[in-house]
Every structure is written in structure tokens, then in C-alpha cells.
Amino acid sequence: MGRLDALGLISPVESTVPFQGDVRQWVDQLVSLVRDYGMNGFVYWPDADHLRRLTLFALEVVPGVRAALGG
């Protein structure tokens, strides 16, 4: 188990770079870290436009991860 400090960009477009991309990509990556590596905590550090991206993380990414994990 562990915690990931994720510096990245939540954007409206997909990306091939980890922690750079749309909400669906973030959800998929975080779910994979929980299932495959036992991660149990995440700290998100937006690289820019802090309030908007923190809001996206809190209102879209976190609920998406919880739903995917059955919580």
C-alpha cells in the first residue's frame, strides 16, 4: 500500500503521457494503481489553473474512481 503524489494535467483531450489527459484517463490510471499496485491514497498537484483542475479532480475523477472500485 502507498500514496501517490500526482503532478499532472486534467484536460479535455486524451494524451499518451501518464497523468496528462481527460477525466476518463485519470480514472483509468488511478483505478489501475489501486488494483495492480495496492495504492490507497492520492494527492493531486495541478500544474496550472489550480482551482478549476482541483474541482475536476474532486467532482469528477474521485467519484469515477470510487464508482469503478465499487465504492
mmCIF file as Biopython writes it, N, C-alpha, C and O atoms, coordinates in Angstrom:
data_model
#
loop_
_atom_site.group_PDB
_atom_site.id
_atom_site.type_symbol
_atom_site.label_atom_id
_atom_site.label_alt_id
_atom_site.label_comp_id
_atom_site.label_asym_id
_atom_site.label_entity_id
_atom_site.label_seq_id
_atom_site.pdbx_PDB_ins_code
_atom_site.Cartn_x
_atom_site.Cartn_y
_atom_site.Cartn_z
_atom_site.occupancy
_atom_site.B_iso_or_equiv
_atom_site.auth_seq_id
_atom_site.auth_asym_id
_atom_site.pdbx_PDB_model_num
ATOM 1   N N  . MET A ? 1  ? 0.836   -1.173 0.000   1.0 0.0 1  A 1 
ATOM 2   C CA . MET A ? 1  ? 0.000   0.000  0.000   1.0 0.0 1  A 1 
ATOM 3   C C  . MET A ? 1  ? 0.878   1.232  0.000   1.0 0.0 1  A 1 
ATOM 4   O O  . MET A ? 1  ? 2.014   1.215  0.473   1.0 0.0 1  A 1 
ATOM 5   N N  . GLY A ? 2  ? 0.331   2.286  -0.535  1.0 0.0 2  A 1 
ATOM 6   C CA . GLY A ? 2  ? 1.106   3.503  -0.570  1.0 0.0 2  A 1 
ATOM 7   C C  . GLY A ? 2  ? 0.296   4.672  -1.075  1.0 0.0 2  A 1 
ATOM 8   O O  . GLY A ? 2  ? -0.881  4.549  -1.414  1.0 0.0 2  A 1 
ATOM 9   N N  . ARG A ? 3  ? 0.959   5.802  -1.113  1.0 0.0 3  A 1 
ATOM 10  C CA . ARG A ? 3  ? 0.330   7.034  -1.564  1.0 0.0 3  A 1 
ATOM 11  C C  . ARG A ? 3  ? 1.099   7.566  -2.757  1.0 0.0 3  A 1 
ATOM 12  O O  . ARG A ? 3  ? 2.327   7.493  -2.800  1.0 0.0 3  A 1 
ATOM 13  N N  . LEU A ? 4  ? 0.369   8.100  -3.726  1.0 0.0 4  A 1 
ATOM 14  C CA . LEU A ? 4  ? 0.976   8.700  -4.907  1.0 0.0 4  A 1 
ATOM 15  C C  . LEU A ? 4  ? 0.734   10.194 -4.880  1.0 0.0 4  A 1 
ATOM 16  O O  . LEU A ? 4  ? -0.403  10.639 -4.727  1.0 0.0 4  A 1 
ATOM 17  N N  . ASP A ? 5  ? 1.796   10.972 -5.027  1.0 0.0 5  A 1 
ATOM 18  C CA . ASP A ? 5  ? 1.672   12.408 -5.240  1.0 0.0 5  A 1 
ATOM 19  C C  . ASP A ? 5  ? 1.688   12.617 -6.744  1.0 0.0 5  A 1 
ATOM 20  O O  . ASP A ? 5  ? 2.721   12.443 -7.390  1.0 0.0 5  A 1 
ATOM 21  N N  . ALA A ? 6  ? 0.545   12.988 -7.301  1.0 0.0 6  A 1 
ATOM 22  C CA . ALA A ? 6  ? 0.394   13.073 -8.752  1.0 0.0 6  A 1 
ATOM 23  C C  . ALA A ? 6  ? 0.399   14.517 -9.220  1.0 0.0 6  A 1 
ATOM 24  O O  . ALA A ? 6  ? -0.562  15.254 -8.997  1.0 0.0 6  A 1 
ATOM 25  N N  . LEU A ? 7  ? 1.477   14.917 -9.866  1.0 0.0 7  A 1 
ATOM 26  C CA . LEU A ? 7  ? 1.545   16.210 -10.524 1.0 0.0 7  A 1 
ATOM 27  C C  . LEU A ? 7  ? 1.090   15.987 -11.948 1.0 0.0 7  A 1 
ATOM 28  O O  . LEU A ? 7  ? 1.649   15.141 -12.646 1.0 0.0 7  A 1 
ATOM 29  N N  . GLY A ? 8  ? 0.094   16.719 -12.393 1.0 0.0 8  A 1 
ATOM 30  C CA . GLY A ? 8  ? -0.369  16.471 -13.738 1.0 0.0 8  A 1 
ATOM 31  C C  . GLY A ? 8  ? -1.391  17.464 -14.215 1.0 0.0 8  A 1 
ATOM 32  O O  . GLY A ? 8  ? -1.657  18.488 -13.585 1.0 0.0 8  A 1 
ATOM 33  N N  . LEU A ? 9  ? -1.954  17.124 -15.349 1.0 0.0 9  A 1 
ATOM 34  C CA . LEU A ? 9  ? -2.870  17.998 -16.067 1.0 0.0 9  A 1 
ATOM 35  C C  . LEU A ? 9  ? -4.143  17.237 -16.392 1.0 0.0 9  A 1 
ATOM 36  O O  . LEU A ? 9  ? -4.107  16.233 -17.104 1.0 0.0 9  A 1 
ATOM 37  N N  . ILE A ? 10 ? -5.258  17.707 -15.877 1.0 0.0 10 A 1 
ATOM 38  C CA . ILE A ? 10 ? -6.549  17.173 -16.282 1.0 0.0 10 A 1 
ATOM 39  C C  . ILE A ? 10 ? -7.052  18.099 -17.375 1.0 0.0 10 A 1 
ATOM 40  O O  . ILE A ? 10 ? -7.305  19.279 -17.134 1.0 0.0 10 A 1 
ATOM 41  N N  . SER A ? 11 ? -7.194  17.561 -18.570 1.0 0.0 11 A 1 
ATOM 42  C CA . SER A ? 11 ? -7.565  18.380 -19.719 1.0 0.0 11 A 1 
ATOM 43  C C  . SER A ? 11 ? -8.750  17.764 -20.447 1.0 0.0 11 A 1 
ATOM 44  O O  . SER A ? 11 ? -9.141  16.635 -20.149 1.0 0.0 11 A 1 
ATOM 45  N N  . PRO A ? 12 ? -9.320  18.489 -21.393 1.0 0.0 12 A 1 
ATOM 46  C CA . PRO A ? 12 ? -10.448 17.932 -22.144 1.0 0.0 12 A 1 
ATOM 47  C C  . PRO A ? 12 ? -10.034 16.950 -23.240 1.0 0.0 12 A 1 
ATOM 48  O O  . PRO A ? 12 ? -10.896 16.355 -23.888 1.0 0.0 12 A 1 
ATOM 49  N N  . VAL A ? 13 ? -8.741  16.771 -23.456 1.0 0.0 13 A 1 
ATOM 50  C CA . VAL A ? 13 ? -8.284  15.899 -24.540 1.0 0.0 13 A 1 
ATOM 51  C C  . VAL A ? 13 ? -7.465  14.735 -24.001 1.0 0.0 13 A 1 
ATOM 52  O O  . VAL A ? 13 ? -6.827  14.846 -22.954 1.0 0.0 13 A 1 
ATOM 53  N N  . GLU A ? 14 ? -7.486  13.617 -24.721 1.0 0.0 14 A 1 
ATOM 54  C CA . GLU A ? 14 ? -6.695  12.446 -24.350 1.0 0.0 14 A 1 
ATOM 55  C C  . GLU A ? 14 ? -5.214  12.720 -24.562 1.0 0.0 14 A 1 
ATOM 56  O O  . GLU A ? 14 ? -4.834  13.611 -25.322 1.0 0.0 14 A 1 
ATOM 57  N N  . SER A ? 15 ? -4.389  11.943 -23.880 1.0 0.0 15 A 1 
ATOM 58  C CA . SER A ? 15 ? -2.945  12.069 -24.005 1.0 0.0 15 A 1 
ATOM 59  C C  . SER A ? 15 ? -2.311  10.697 -23.839 1.0 0.0 15 A 1 
ATOM 60  O O  . SER A ? 15 ? -2.903  9.799  -23.239 1.0 0.0 15 A 1 
ATOM 61  N N  . THR A ? 16 ? -1.117  10.541 -24.367 1.0 0.0 16 A 1 
ATOM 62  C CA . THR A ? 16 ? -0.373  9.297  -24.180 1.0 0.0 16 A 1 
ATOM 63  C C  . THR A ? 16 ? 0.578   9.397  -22.988 1.0 0.0 16 A 1 
ATOM 64  O O  . THR A ? 16 ? 1.226   8.415  -22.627 1.0 0.0 16 A 1 
ATOM 65  N N  . VAL A ? 17 ? 0.662   10.570 -22.383 1.0 0.0 17 A 1 
ATOM 66  C CA . VAL A ? 17 ? 1.551   10.804 -21.247 1.0 0.0 17 A 1 
ATOM 67  C C  . VAL A ? 17 ? 0.794   10.504 -19.946 1.0 0.0 17 A 1 
ATOM 68  O O  . VAL A ? 17 ? -0.329  10.978 -19.772 1.0 0.0 17 A 1 
ATOM 69  N N  . PRO A ? 18 ? 1.384   9.731  -19.036 1.0 0.0 18 A 1 
ATOM 70  C CA . PRO A ? 18 ? 0.708   9.454  -17.763 1.0 0.0 18 A 1 
ATOM 71  C C  . PRO A ? 18 ? 0.371   10.744 -17.006 1.0 0.0 18 A 1 
ATOM 72  O O  . PRO A ? 18 ? 1.170   11.680 -16.951 1.0 0.0 18 A 1 
ATOM 73  N N  . PHE A ? 19 ? -0.818  10.767 -16.433 1.0 0.0 19 A 1 
ATOM 74  C CA . PHE A ? 19 ? -1.318  11.893 -15.649 1.0 0.0 19 A 1 
ATOM 75  C C  . PHE A ? 19 ? -1.355  13.194 -16.439 1.0 0.0 19 A 1 
ATOM 76  O O  . PHE A ? 19 ? -1.150  14.280 -15.896 1.0 0.0 19 A 1 
ATOM 77  N N  . GLN A ? 20 ? -1.617  13.059 -17.711 1.0 0.0 20 A 1 
ATOM 78  C CA . GLN A ? 20 ? -1.868  14.176 -18.611 1.0 0.0 20 A 1 
ATOM 79  C C  . GLN A ? 20 ? -3.005  13.723 -19.514 1.0 0.0 20 A 1 
ATOM 80  O O  . GLN A ? 20 ? -2.780  12.911 -20.412 1.0 0.0 20 A 1 
ATOM 81  N N  . GLY A ? 21 ? -4.197  14.211 -19.308 1.0 0.0 21 A 1 
ATOM 82  C CA . GLY A ? 21 ? -5.285  13.782 -20.170 1.0 0.0 21 A 1 
ATOM 83  C C  . GLY A ? 21 ? -6.640  14.046 -19.560 1.0 0.0 21 A 1 
ATOM 84  O O  . GLY A ? 21 ? -6.773  14.769 -18.573 1.0 0.0 21 A 1 
ATOM 85  N N  . ASP A ? 22 ? -7.644  13.445 -20.170 1.0 0.0 22 A 1 
ATOM 86  C CA . ASP A ? 22 ? -9.016  13.714 -19.754 1.0 0.0 22 A 1 
ATOM 87  C C  . ASP A ? 22 ? -9.395  12.936 -18.491 1.0 0.0 22 A 1 
ATOM 88  O O  . ASP A ? 22 ? -8.637  12.098 -18.003 1.0 0.0 22 A 1 
ATOM 89  N N  . VAL A ? 23 ? -10.583 13.236 -17.982 1.0 0.0 23 A 1 
ATOM 90  C CA . VAL A ? 23 ? -11.055 12.634 -16.734 1.0 0.0 23 A 1 
ATOM 91  C C  . VAL A ? 23 ? -11.062 11.115 -16.829 1.0 0.0 23 A 1 
ATOM 92  O O  . VAL A ? 23 ? -10.642 10.439 -15.889 1.0 0.0 23 A 1 
ATOM 93  N N  . ARG A ? 24 ? -11.529 10.567 -17.943 1.0 0.0 24 A 1 
ATOM 94  C CA . ARG A ? 24 ? -11.575 9.110  -18.101 1.0 0.0 24 A 1 
ATOM 95  C C  . ARG A ? 24 ? -10.188 8.500  -17.958 1.0 0.0 24 A 1 
ATOM 96  O O  . ARG A ? 24 ? -10.031 7.467  -17.308 1.0 0.0 24 A 1 
ATOM 97  N N  . GLN A ? 25 ? -9.186  9.123  -18.553 1.0 0.0 25 A 1 
ATOM 98  C CA . GLN A ? 25 ? -7.816  8.611  -18.441 1.0 0.0 25 A 1 
ATOM 99  C C  . GLN A ? 25 ? -7.331  8.645  -16.993 1.0 0.0 25 A 1 
ATOM 100 O O  . GLN A ? 25 ? -6.705  7.695  -16.524 1.0 0.0 25 A 1 
ATOM 101 N N  . TRP A ? 26 ? -7.615  9.720  -16.299 1.0 0.0 26 A 1 
ATOM 102 C CA . TRP A ? 26 ? -7.231  9.812  -14.894 1.0 0.0 26 A 1 
ATOM 103 C C  . TRP A ? 26 ? -7.893  8.712  -14.085 1.0 0.0 26 A 1 
ATOM 104 O O  . TRP A ? 26 ? -7.238  8.046  -13.282 1.0 0.0 26 A 1 
ATOM 105 N N  . VAL A ? 27 ? -9.185  8.519  -14.291 1.0 0.0 27 A 1 
ATOM 106 C CA . VAL A ? 27 ? -9.902  7.463  -13.565 1.0 0.0 27 A 1 
ATOM 107 C C  . VAL A ? 27 ? -9.266  6.114  -13.860 1.0 0.0 27 A 1 
ATOM 108 O O  . VAL A ? 27 ? -8.979  5.351  -12.938 1.0 0.0 27 A 1 
ATOM 109 N N  . ASP A ? 28 ? -9.043  5.811  -15.127 1.0 0.0 28 A 1 
ATOM 110 C CA . ASP A ? 28 ? -8.458  4.522  -15.509 1.0 0.0 28 A 1 
ATOM 111 C C  . ASP A ? 28 ? -7.078  4.321  -14.882 1.0 0.0 28 A 1 
ATOM 112 O O  . ASP A ? 28 ? -6.776  3.235  -14.386 1.0 0.0 28 A 1 
ATOM 113 N N  . GLN A ? 29 ? -6.244  5.357  -14.900 1.0 0.0 29 A 1 
ATOM 114 C CA . GLN A ? 29 ? -4.894  5.236  -14.351 1.0 0.0 29 A 1 
ATOM 115 C C  . GLN A ? 29 ? -4.915  5.036  -12.837 1.0 0.0 29 A 1 
ATOM 116 O O  . GLN A ? 29 ? -4.174  4.205  -12.311 1.0 0.0 29 A 1 
ATOM 117 N N  . LEU A ? 30 ? -5.753  5.786  -12.140 1.0 0.0 30 A 1 
ATOM 118 C CA . LEU A ? 30 ? -5.813  5.648  -10.684 1.0 0.0 30 A 1 
ATOM 119 C C  . LEU A ? 30 ? -6.411  4.308  -10.274 1.0 0.0 30 A 1 
ATOM 120 O O  . LEU A ? 30 ? -5.944  3.689  -9.318  1.0 0.0 30 A 1 
ATOM 121 N N  . VAL A ? 31 ? -7.433  3.857  -10.981 1.0 0.0 31 A 1 
ATOM 122 C CA . VAL A ? 31 ? -8.023  2.540  -10.691 1.0 0.0 31 A 1 
ATOM 123 C C  . VAL A ? 31 ? -6.973  1.453  -10.898 1.0 0.0 31 A 1 
ATOM 124 O O  . VAL A ? 31 ? -6.871  0.524  -10.096 1.0 0.0 31 A 1 
ATOM 125 N N  . SER A ? 32 ? -6.202  1.564  -11.959 1.0 0.0 32 A 1 
ATOM 126 C CA . SER A ? 32 ? -5.141  0.590  -12.215 1.0 0.0 32 A 1 
ATOM 127 C C  . SER A ? 32 ? -4.112  0.581  -11.082 1.0 0.0 32 A 1 
ATOM 128 O O  . SER A ? 32 ? -3.661  -0.487 -10.671 1.0 0.0 32 A 1 
ATOM 129 N N  . LEU A ? 33 ? -3.743  1.742  -10.582 1.0 0.0 33 A 1 
ATOM 130 C CA . LEU A ? 33 ? -2.775  1.802  -9.481  1.0 0.0 33 A 1 
ATOM 131 C C  . LEU A ? 33 ? -3.320  1.154  -8.212  1.0 0.0 33 A 1 
ATOM 132 O O  . LEU A ? 33 ? -2.573  0.517  -7.470  1.0 0.0 33 A 1 
ATOM 133 N N  . VAL A ? 34 ? -4.610  1.311  -7.962  1.0 0.0 34 A 1 
ATOM 134 C CA . VAL A ? 34 ? -5.221  0.671  -6.791  1.0 0.0 34 A 1 
ATOM 135 C C  . VAL A ? 34 ? -5.248  -0.837 -6.971  1.0 0.0 34 A 1 
ATOM 136 O O  . VAL A ? 34 ? -4.820  -1.578 -6.086  1.0 0.0 34 A 1 
ATOM 137 N N  . ARG A ? 35 ? -5.747  -1.291 -8.107  1.0 0.0 35 A 1 
ATOM 138 C CA . ARG A ? 35 ? -5.914  -2.733 -8.339  1.0 0.0 35 A 1 
ATOM 139 C C  . ARG A ? 35 ? -4.590  -3.464 -8.528  1.0 0.0 35 A 1 
ATOM 140 O O  . ARG A ? 35 ? -4.390  -4.550 -7.985  1.0 0.0 35 A 1 
ATOM 141 N N  . ASP A ? 36 ? -3.699  -2.870 -9.291  1.0 0.0 36 A 1 
ATOM 142 C CA . ASP A ? 36 ? -2.466  -3.563 -9.662  1.0 0.0 36 A 1 
ATOM 143 C C  . ASP A ? 36 ? -1.328  -3.399 -8.651  1.0 0.0 36 A 1 
ATOM 144 O O  . ASP A ? 36 ? -0.471  -4.276 -8.533  1.0 0.0 36 A 1 
ATOM 145 N N  . TYR A ? 37 ? -1.317  -2.281 -7.924  1.0 0.0 37 A 1 
ATOM 146 C CA . TYR A ? 37 ? -0.179  -1.993 -7.051  1.0 0.0 37 A 1 
ATOM 147 C C  . TYR A ? 37 ? -0.562  -1.714 -5.600  1.0 0.0 37 A 1 
ATOM 148 O O  . TYR A ? 37 ? 0.308   -1.441 -4.774  1.0 0.0 37 A 1 
ATOM 149 N N  . GLY A ? 38 ? -1.846  -1.780 -5.285  1.0 0.0 38 A 1 
ATOM 150 C CA . GLY A ? 38 ? -2.282  -1.589 -3.912  1.0 0.0 38 A 1 
ATOM 151 C C  . GLY A ? 38 ? -2.205  -0.164 -3.392  1.0 0.0 38 A 1 
ATOM 152 O O  . GLY A ? 38 ? -2.227  0.058  -2.181  1.0 0.0 38 A 1 
ATOM 153 N N  . MET A ? 39 ? -2.117  0.804  -4.298  1.0 0.0 39 A 1 
ATOM 154 C CA . MET A ? 39 ? -2.097  2.197  -3.851  1.0 0.0 39 A 1 
ATOM 155 C C  . MET A ? 39 ? -3.405  2.496  -3.136  1.0 0.0 39 A 1 
ATOM 156 O O  . MET A ? 39 ? -4.464  2.017  -3.543  1.0 0.0 39 A 1 
ATOM 157 N N  . ASN A ? 40 ? -3.333  3.282  -2.079  1.0 0.0 40 A 1 
ATOM 158 C CA . ASN A ? 40 ? -4.557  3.574  -1.334  1.0 0.0 40 A 1 
ATOM 159 C C  . ASN A ? 40 ? -4.733  5.048  -1.008  1.0 0.0 40 A 1 
ATOM 160 O O  . ASN A ? 40 ? -5.603  5.407  -0.215  1.0 0.0 40 A 1 
ATOM 161 N N  . GLY A ? 41 ? -3.929  5.892  -1.602  1.0 0.0 41 A 1 
ATOM 162 C CA . GLY A ? 41 ? -4.065  7.327  -1.387  1.0 0.0 41 A 1 
ATOM 163 C C  . GLY A ? 41 ? -3.434  8.106  -2.516  1.0 0.0 41 A 1 
ATOM 164 O O  . GLY A ? 41 ? -2.420  7.700  -3.084  1.0 0.0 41 A 1 
ATOM 165 N N  . PHE A ? 42 ? -4.043  9.222  -2.831  1.0 0.0 42 A 1 
ATOM 166 C CA . PHE A ? 42 ? -3.550  10.052 -3.928  1.0 0.0 42 A 1 
ATOM 167 C C  . PHE A ? 42 ? -3.612  11.515 -3.517  1.0 0.0 42 A 1 
ATOM 168 O O  . PHE A ? 42 ? -4.606  11.967 -2.949  1.0 0.0 42 A 1 
ATOM 169 N N  . VAL A ? 43 ? -2.551  12.247 -3.805  1.0 0.0 43 A 1 
ATOM 170 C CA . VAL A ? 43 ? -2.524  13.688 -3.608  1.0 0.0 43 A 1 
ATOM 171 C C  . VAL A ? 43 ? -2.348  14.295 -4.994  1.0 0.0 43 A 1 
ATOM 172 O O  . VAL A ? 43 ? -1.370  14.010 -5.686  1.0 0.0 43 A 1 
ATOM 173 N N  . TYR A ? 44 ? -3.290  15.124 -5.388  1.0 0.0 44 A 1 
ATOM 174 C CA . TYR A ? 44 ? -3.237  15.725 -6.725  1.0 0.0 44 A 1 
ATOM 175 C C  . TYR A ? 44 ? -2.647  17.122 -6.644  1.0 0.0 44 A 1 
ATOM 176 O O  . TYR A ? 44 ? -3.098  17.955 -5.858  1.0 0.0 44 A 1 
ATOM 177 N N  . TRP A ? 45 ? -1.645  17.366 -7.458  1.0 0.0 45 A 1 
ATOM 178 C CA . TRP A ? 45 ? -0.990  18.667 -7.564  1.0 0.0 45 A 1 
ATOM 179 C C  . TRP A ? 45 ? -1.181  19.168 -8.989  1.0 0.0 45 A 1 
ATOM 180 O O  . TRP A ? 45 ? -0.416  18.786 -9.874  1.0 0.0 45 A 1 
ATOM 181 N N  . PRO A ? 46 ? -2.184  20.017 -9.238  1.0 0.0 46 A 1 
ATOM 182 C CA . PRO A ? 46 ? -2.373  20.527 -10.594 1.0 0.0 46 A 1 
ATOM 183 C C  . PRO A ? 46 ? -1.205  21.416 -10.999 1.0 0.0 46 A 1 
ATOM 184 O O  . PRO A ? 46 ? -0.659  22.163 -10.187 1.0 0.0 46 A 1 
ATOM 185 N N  . ASP A ? 47 ? -0.834  21.321 -12.269 1.0 0.0 47 A 1 
ATOM 186 C CA . ASP A ? 47 ? 0.316   22.083 -12.738 1.0 0.0 47 A 1 
ATOM 187 C C  . ASP A ? 47 ? -0.031  23.510 -13.128 1.0 0.0 47 A 1 
ATOM 188 O O  . ASP A ? 47 ? 0.865   24.341 -13.278 1.0 0.0 47 A 1 
ATOM 189 N N  . ALA A ? 48 ? -1.299  23.808 -13.294 1.0 0.0 48 A 1 
ATOM 190 C CA . ALA A ? 48 ? -1.750  25.155 -13.664 1.0 0.0 48 A 1 
ATOM 191 C C  . ALA A ? 48 ? -3.257  25.221 -13.470 1.0 0.0 48 A 1 
ATOM 192 O O  . ALA A ? 48 ? -3.897  24.192 -13.250 1.0 0.0 48 A 1 
ATOM 193 N N  . ASP A ? 49 ? -3.822  26.398 -13.546 1.0 0.0 49 A 1 
ATOM 194 C CA . ASP A ? 49 ? -5.275  26.581 -13.438 1.0 0.0 49 A 1 
ATOM 195 C C  . ASP A ? 49 ? -5.808  25.794 -12.239 1.0 0.0 49 A 1 
ATOM 196 O O  . ASP A ? 49 ? -6.736  24.995 -12.361 1.0 0.0 49 A 1 
ATOM 197 N N  . HIS A ? 50 ? -5.205  26.037 -11.101 1.0 0.0 50 A 1 
ATOM 198 C CA . HIS A ? 50 ? -5.373  25.209 -9.909  1.0 0.0 50 A 1 
ATOM 199 C C  . HIS A ? 50 ? -6.814  24.986 -9.466  1.0 0.0 50 A 1 
ATOM 200 O O  . HIS A ? 50 ? -7.217  23.842 -9.257  1.0 0.0 50 A 1 
ATOM 201 N N  . LEU A ? 51 ? -7.586  26.029 -9.321  1.0 0.0 51 A 1 
ATOM 202 C CA . LEU A ? 51 ? -8.944  25.871 -8.804  1.0 0.0 51 A 1 
ATOM 203 C C  . LEU A ? 51 ? -9.804  25.018 -9.733  1.0 0.0 51 A 1 
ATOM 204 O O  . LEU A ? 51 ? -10.524 24.133 -9.271  1.0 0.0 51 A 1 
ATOM 205 N N  . ARG A ? 52 ? -9.735  25.276 -11.025 1.0 0.0 52 A 1 
ATOM 206 C CA . ARG A ? 52 ? -10.547 24.509 -11.977 1.0 0.0 52 A 1 
ATOM 207 C C  . ARG A ? 52 ? -10.143 23.042 -11.985 1.0 0.0 52 A 1 
ATOM 208 O O  . ARG A ? 52 ? -11.003 22.162 -12.001 1.0 0.0 52 A 1 
ATOM 209 N N  . ARG A ? 53 ? -8.859  22.776 -11.974 1.0 0.0 53 A 1 
ATOM 210 C CA . ARG A ? 53 ? -8.400  21.378 -12.043 1.0 0.0 53 A 1 
ATOM 211 C C  . ARG A ? 53 ? -8.616  20.636 -10.728 1.0 0.0 53 A 1 
ATOM 212 O O  . ARG A ? 53 ? -8.915  19.442 -10.740 1.0 0.0 53 A 1 
ATOM 213 N N  . LEU A ? 54 ? -8.472  21.315 -9.608  1.0 0.0 54 A 1 
ATOM 214 C CA . LEU A ? 54 ? -8.798  20.672 -8.326  1.0 0.0 54 A 1 
ATOM 215 C C  . LEU A ? 54 ? -10.285 20.341 -8.251  1.0 0.0 54 A 1 
ATOM 216 O O  . LEU A ? 54 ? -10.675 19.307 -7.709  1.0 0.0 54 A 1 
ATOM 217 N N  . THR A ? 55 ? -11.107 21.228 -8.801  1.0 0.0 55 A 1 
ATOM 218 C CA . THR A ? 55 ? -12.546 20.978 -8.839  1.0 0.0 55 A 1 
ATOM 219 C C  . THR A ? 55 ? -12.854 19.767 -9.706  1.0 0.0 55 A 1 
ATOM 220 O O  . THR A ? 55 ? -13.665 18.927 -9.315  1.0 0.0 55 A 1 
ATOM 221 N N  . LEU A ? 56 ? -12.225 19.657 -10.877 1.0 0.0 56 A 1 
ATOM 222 C CA . LEU A ? 56 ? -12.405 18.480 -11.737 1.0 0.0 56 A 1 
ATOM 223 C C  . LEU A ? 56 ? -11.986 17.207 -11.011 1.0 0.0 56 A 1 
ATOM 224 O O  . LEU A ? 56 ? -12.679 16.192 -11.078 1.0 0.0 56 A 1 
ATOM 225 N N  . PHE A ? 57 ? -10.865 17.262 -10.326 1.0 0.0 57 A 1 
ATOM 226 C CA . PHE A ? 57 ? -10.386 16.086 -9.603  1.0 0.0 57 A 1 
ATOM 227 C C  . PHE A ? 57 ? -11.392 15.675 -8.528  1.0 0.0 57 A 1 
ATOM 228 O O  . PHE A ? 57 ? -11.742 14.501 -8.410  1.0 0.0 57 A 1 
ATOM 229 N N  . ALA A ? 58 ? -11.853 16.650 -7.747  1.0 0.0 58 A 1 
ATOM 230 C CA . ALA A ? 58 ? -12.758 16.354 -6.633  1.0 0.0 58 A 1 
ATOM 231 C C  . ALA A ? 58 ? -14.151 15.928 -7.087  1.0 0.0 58 A 1 
ATOM 232 O O  . ALA A ? 58 ? -14.755 15.045 -6.479  1.0 0.0 58 A 1 
ATOM 233 N N  . LEU A ? 59 ? -14.663 16.543 -8.141  1.0 0.0 59 A 1 
ATOM 234 C CA . LEU A ? 59 ? -16.050 16.301 -8.537  1.0 0.0 59 A 1 
ATOM 235 C C  . LEU A ? 59 ? -16.231 15.275 -9.647  1.0 0.0 59 A 1 
ATOM 236 O O  . LEU A ? 59 ? -17.336 14.771 -9.849  1.0 0.0 59 A 1 
ATOM 237 N N  . GLU A ? 60 ? -15.152 14.958 -10.374 1.0 0.0 60 A 1 
ATOM 238 C CA . GLU A ? 60 ? -15.280 14.000 -11.473 1.0 0.0 60 A 1 
ATOM 239 C C  . GLU A ? 60 ? -14.338 12.804 -11.347 1.0 0.0 60 A 1 
ATOM 240 O O  . GLU A ? 60 ? -14.770 11.660 -11.494 1.0 0.0 60 A 1 
ATOM 241 N N  . VAL A ? 61 ? -13.064 13.055 -11.077 1.0 0.0 61 A 1 
ATOM 242 C CA . VAL A ? 61 ? -12.100 11.949 -11.016 1.0 0.0 61 A 1 
ATOM 243 C C  . VAL A ? 61 ? -12.349 11.083 -9.781  1.0 0.0 61 A 1 
ATOM 244 O O  . VAL A ? 61 ? -12.483 9.865  -9.902  1.0 0.0 61 A 1 
ATOM 245 N N  . VAL A ? 62 ? -12.410 11.686 -8.613  1.0 0.0 62 A 1 
ATOM 246 C CA . VAL A ? 62 ? -12.582 10.910 -7.373  1.0 0.0 62 A 1 
ATOM 247 C C  . VAL A ? 62 ? -13.867 10.079 -7.401  1.0 0.0 62 A 1 
ATOM 248 O O  . VAL A ? 62 ? -13.812 8.886  -7.103  1.0 0.0 62 A 1 
ATOM 249 N N  . PRO A ? 63 ? -15.025 10.661 -7.749  1.0 0.0 63 A 1 
ATOM 250 C CA . PRO A ? 63 ? -16.231 9.826  -7.818  1.0 0.0 63 A 1 
ATOM 251 C C  . PRO A ? 63 ? -16.128 8.721  -8.876  1.0 0.0 63 A 1 
ATOM 252 O O  . PRO A ? 63 ? -16.669 7.631  -8.689  1.0 0.0 63 A 1 
ATOM 253 N N  . GLY A ? 64 ? -15.442 8.997  -9.975  1.0 0.0 64 A 1 
ATOM 254 C CA . GLY A ? 64 ? -15.258 7.977  -11.004 1.0 0.0 64 A 1 
ATOM 255 C C  . GLY A ? 64 ? -14.423 6.809  -10.517 1.0 0.0 64 A 1 
ATOM 256 O O  . GLY A ? 64 ? -14.725 5.654  -10.817 1.0 0.0 64 A 1 
ATOM 257 N N  . VAL A ? 65 ? -13.371 7.109  -9.765  1.0 0.0 65 A 1 
ATOM 258 C CA . VAL A ? 65 ? -12.527 6.052  -9.195  1.0 0.0 65 A 1 
ATOM 259 C C  . VAL A ? 65 ? -13.327 5.239  -8.182  1.0 0.0 65 A 1 
ATOM 260 O O  . VAL A ? 65 ? -13.293 4.009  -8.196  1.0 0.0 65 A 1 
ATOM 261 N N  . ARG A ? 66 ? -14.037 5.924  -7.316  1.0 0.0 66 A 1 
ATOM 262 C CA . ARG A ? 66 ? -14.843 5.215  -6.310  1.0 0.0 66 A 1 
ATOM 263 C C  . ARG A ? 66 ? -15.872 4.306  -6.967  1.0 0.0 66 A 1 
ATOM 264 O O  . ARG A ? 66 ? -16.048 3.161  -6.549  1.0 0.0 66 A 1 
ATOM 265 N N  . ALA A ? 67 ? -16.547 4.807  -7.984  1.0 0.0 67 A 1 
ATOM 266 C CA . ALA A ? 67 ? -17.562 4.003  -8.678  1.0 0.0 67 A 1 
ATOM 267 C C  . ALA A ? 67 ? -16.931 2.784  -9.343  1.0 0.0 67 A 1 
ATOM 268 O O  . ALA A ? 67 ? -17.482 1.685  -9.284  1.0 0.0 67 A 1 
ATOM 269 N N  . ALA A ? 68 ? -15.775 2.979  -9.976  1.0 0.0 68 A 1 
ATOM 270 C CA . ALA A ? 68 ? -15.104 1.868  -10.659 1.0 0.0 68 A 1 
ATOM 271 C C  . ALA A ? 68 ? -14.631 0.798  -9.678  1.0 0.0 68 A 1 
ATOM 272 O O  . ALA A ? 68 ? -14.542 -0.379 -10.026 1.0 0.0 68 A 1 
ATOM 273 N N  . LEU A ? 69 ? -14.331 1.216  -8.460  1.0 0.0 69 A 1 
ATOM 274 C CA . LEU A ? 69 ? -13.852 0.271  -7.446  1.0 0.0 69 A 1 
ATOM 275 C C  . LEU A ? 69 ? -14.986 -0.286 -6.589  1.0 0.0 69 A 1 
ATOM 276 O O  . LEU A ? 69 ? -14.760 -1.038 -5.640  1.0 0.0 69 A 1 
ATOM 277 N N  . GLY A ? 70 ? -16.196 0.097  -6.942  1.0 0.0 70 A 1 
ATOM 278 C CA . GLY A ? 70 ? -17.351 -0.440 -6.232  1.0 0.0 70 A 1 
ATOM 279 C C  . GLY A ? 70 ? -17.668 0.259  -4.927  1.0 0.0 70 A 1 
ATOM 280 O O  . GLY A ? 70 ? -18.335 -0.299 -4.056  1.0 0.0 70 A 1 
ATOM 281 N N  . GLY A ? 71 ? -17.181 1.495  -4.796  1.0 0.0 71 A 1 
ATOM 282 C CA . GLY A ? 71 ? -17.422 2.209  -3.540  1.0 0.0 71 A 1 
ATOM 283 C C  . GLY A ? 71 ? -18.325 3.297  -3.734  1.0 0.0 71 A 1 
ATOM 284 O O  . GLY A ? 71 ? -18.644 4.011  -2.784  1.0 0.0 71 A 1 
#
